[in-house]
Amino acid sequence: MSTATQHGVVDQKDSSLKLKRIAAEMRTVLDVRGVVTEHEQLRTYECDGLTGYRVVPGLVVLPETTEQVQAVVRACWREGVPFVARGSGTGLSGGALPVAEGVLIVLTRMRRILEVDLPNQRVIVEPGVINLWVTQKVVPDGYYYAPDPSSQLVCSIGGNVAENSGGAHCLKYGFTTNHVLGLEVVLPDGEIVNLGGKALDTPGYDLVGAFVGSEGTLGIATKITLRIVRKPETVQTLLAAFDSMDEAGGVVSDVIAGGIVPAAVEMMDHLSIQAAEAAVHAGYPLDAGGLLIVELDGPAAEVERQFEFVERACKQHNASMIRIAANDEERVLMWKGRKSAFAAVGRISPDYYVQDGVIPRTALPQVLREIADLGAKSGIRVANVFHAGDGNLHPLVLYDGDVEGEAERAEHVAGEILSVCLRHGGSITGEHGVGEDKKKYMPRMFTTEDLDTMQLLRCAFDPLRLSNPGKVFPTPRLCGEVPGHHRTHPLERAGLAEIF
Ligand SMILES: Cc1cc2nc3c(=O)[nH]c(=O)nc-3n(C[C@H](O)[C@H](O)[C@H](O)COP(=O)(O)OP(=O)(O)OC[C@H]3O[C@@H](n4cnc5c(N)ncnc54)[C@H](O)[C@@H]3O)c2cc1C
C-alpha cells in the first residue's frame, strides 16, 4: 500500500521492511534497551512539548556513543530512511516530531560531561546532558553556563544547540550560539566531522554558527564544546508591580536608555501573574496589571549604583510594590514564578498554545495593545510573559479544545500575533524554533529566493534530505532543484502535497 505524506509517496510495505532491517542491525550494535519497536512504547515518543502534533515513529533507538549514532545514521542513509534527533522532547515547535516511516534517534543516554577545562573556561559534553547540570558541575569553582531556558531543569544541550535556545539571562550574555564553540557532528551520510573547537574563532566559514539553530536538519551533534563564564561578584534582583503593562514597559525603556544592560528583564501581565501565583506562590500581587523582574549583576559597586537607578525608575512609573531579594532563597522564589509561567497557565485554561515572536523593544506597548485587540475580537484570552529586554514575546493563547471551533480560533490568533510581530519589524520566532509548527509562516518572512538559498546550505549537508525532513521549510523541495521561481511540484499537481 502507498501513502502520500509530506515526504513524498511512501510505499508502506517497503518502508516497514527497511525499518525491520535497521532494527535487526541495531540490535547487534545497541543493548536491549537501545532499540524500541513495540507500538505502545513507540507512542511514548509521539510528540514533543507541542502536543497538538503527534506521529508514532517507525523505530526508536537510544544510542550511548558517537559510534552508535553513526551506525544508525549510516543504516538510514543506506536504506534511504529519514531520521529525527530527539533530546528531552521539551521543544515547543514540533521540531522533534517523529516521521512515521523513519527512525527517532533519542540522545538521552548520551549524558556524560566529558571534560571540564577551567583554565580555558570550556566544558565538553554529550548532547543528552541537561542544561542545568553544566552549571551545577562548575559552580563550586565559581563558574556557570549562561544560557538558561526556563526548561533548563530538563532540556538537553543537544536540543539547545539545535534550537539556539535563549533564556532570561540572554539579554546580557547572548544566546546558545554565543556559548557553543565546537561540535562533533554525525552528518546525514554517517561521516563524523568536527566543527570549531576550544578556540574562540576558527578560520573559514562559521559552520558551528550554521549548525546552531539548524533544528536537526544538518545532522546530529554528538559532542559539544561550551564556553562557561565567571560568576559575577554580586547579583541583585528586584520585583516590581504596576497597575498597567505600559508603566512596567516604561521602566524597561528608561533602564536601557540609561545605558544599563541588566542580566535579565522579564515582564508578566495580569493573567500570567494569576496563573504563576496560583501554581507556585511566589508572592506576586494578584491585583497587579503588570509585573517586572529586573536582575543586575557584576562588580558590587556598579550594581549598587545601577540598582538605585532601576528602583528610581520603578517609582517614577508608579510601582505599587517594589521588593528586593534579600538572599538567594528569595531570588529563586521570584524566578520560580516566572520560570513556571508556561506550565502554570494550565491552572487557568484547559488548553493553551505558547507563541514565540520577536519585536524591536520600542514597539512593545503598541504590539501588546494589538495582541489585546486580537484577543478581544476573537474572544480568545491571551496571557503575556516575555523577555522584555530583547523584545522576545511569549503570548500564551488560551482555549478549550472541547469547545467547538475554539482551537481553530486560537490557532488563528496565534498566527495573527506573528503577523503583528512582522509588521513591526520583528520575527516569527525568538527562541523556540520553526519546527513543524511554524514552517507555514516562513513565507510571511522570507521570499521564495530566500528559502531556496537556505536549501543550498541544507543540501550541502544533507543531499538526500533524511535529517529531520519536513521541518522548518514550508515547501518540500528536492536537493538539486534549481533555485529560482517556484515550479509546481508533481506531488502538488497531483493534489498530494500542499504548498504553504
Ligand atoms: C516549560 C517550558 C519552558 C521553556 N522555556 C524556554 C526558554 O526559556 N527558552 C527557550 O529557548 N526554549 C524554551 N523552551 C523550549 C525547549 O525547552 C527548548 O527548545 C530546548 O532547547 C529543547 O531541548 P530538548 O532537549 O527538549 O530538545 P527536543 O525537543 O528533544 O528537540 C528540539 C530540536 O532539537 C533537535 N535535536 C535534539 N537533539 C539534537 C542533537 N543532538 N543534534 C541535532 N539536533 C538535535 C530535534 O530534532 C528538534 O528539532 C521551553 C519549553 C518548555 C516546555
The ligand as an ORCA input file, in Angstrom:
! r2SCAN-3c Opt
* xyz 0 1
  C       8.039     24.882     30.203
  C       8.963     25.181     29.053
  C       9.740     26.330     29.100
  C      10.604     26.625     28.039
  N      11.366     27.754     28.111
  C      12.227     28.039     27.108
  C      13.045     29.214     27.172
  O      13.016     29.981     28.137
  N      13.879     29.448     26.144
  C      13.954     28.610     25.051
  O      14.735     28.883     24.148
  N      13.197     27.499     24.974
  C      12.341     27.186     25.966
  N      11.566     26.062     25.887
  C      11.653     25.195     24.690
  C      12.640     24.000     24.798
  O      12.863     23.636     26.140
  C      13.959     24.309     24.089
  O      13.726     24.465     22.707
  C      15.029     23.232     24.287
  O      16.253     23.649     23.742
  C      14.670     21.889     23.683
  O      15.589     20.937     24.181
  P      15.202     19.392     24.172
  O      16.367     18.638     24.682
  O      13.930     19.165     24.861
  O      15.069     19.161     22.596
  P      13.953     18.368     21.782
  O      12.611     18.961     21.992
  O      14.093     16.912     22.017
  O      14.431     18.691     20.290
  C      14.395     20.005     19.812
  C      15.022     20.047     18.416
  O      16.389     19.726     18.510
  C      16.742     18.647     17.639
  N      17.809     17.939     18.336
  C      17.778     17.449     19.600
  N      18.968     16.949     19.921
  C      19.771     17.124     18.847
  C      21.141     16.808     18.546
  N      21.932     16.220     19.436
  N      21.630     17.123     17.323
  C      20.857     17.737     16.397
  N      19.559     18.056     16.617
  C      19.044     17.748     17.828
  C      15.447     17.895     17.430
  O      15.441     17.194     16.216
  C      14.435     19.037     17.434
  O      14.394     19.619     16.164
  C      10.686     25.748     26.923
  C       9.916     24.582     26.902
  C       9.057     24.309     27.950
  C       8.241     23.045     27.890
*
